[in-house]
């Protein structure tokens, strides 16, 4: 488990953080939705990280992931 994984594994769902949303161009509150885990075969074939941390914009409802959100 990486340091980033360890940090977000402990983040409660519905936790909020401020950040800049690239979709709507606003400084907003993001709400943490949880972690999306990818199958190992997909990770190996595509190079995506095994775990993606999902956040939703409070303004435009766009779902984004770490490291896209600079929290």
N, C-alpha and C positions, 0 to 999 in steps of 0.2 A: 504494500500500500504506500503510495507516495504521500508527501506532506500535504499536497492539495487534496488528495482523496481523504486523508485523515481529517482535515479541517471541515470539508463539506459533508462527510458522513455524520458529523456531529451537529450539523445545522438543522434545526427543526423546519419541517415543511411549513410554509406560510411566513417564514422569517422574511423581513424586508431590508433592503439596502438601497442607498441612493447611488445613481450612476447615470451615464449618458446613453440614451437609446439612439443607435444609428438609424433605426427605421423611421422614427418620428422626429428626430433631431431635438429632443427635449431632455432636460435634466429631470429624471423621474425616480420614483420608488419602484424597485423591482421586487417581486415576490418569488421566493424560492419554491420550486415545484417538486424537487427531488432529483434523484440520480437515475439516468438511463444507462443500463448495462448492455453492451453489445456482445453477441456470441463470439467466441475465440476465433472461429473460422472467418467471420467477417472482418475482425481486427487484422488477422494475418493477410487477407486478400486485399483490403483497402487501405490499411494503415491508420484507420481511425483510432482514437484513444479508446481503451476498453470501457471507460466510464465517462459519461457526459453529464455535467451538472446544469440543470435547466432552471431558467428564471423567466418570468413573464413581466412585461412592461405594464405599469399601472395606467399609462396613457393610451397606448394603441393596441395593447394586448398581444404584441409580438412576443413569441417565445424565442429566447436566445440562450446561449450556453457560455460557460466559462471556457476559454479566456475572453470571449467577445465582450462581456460586461466588465468594465473596469471598476470594481467595487472597492 
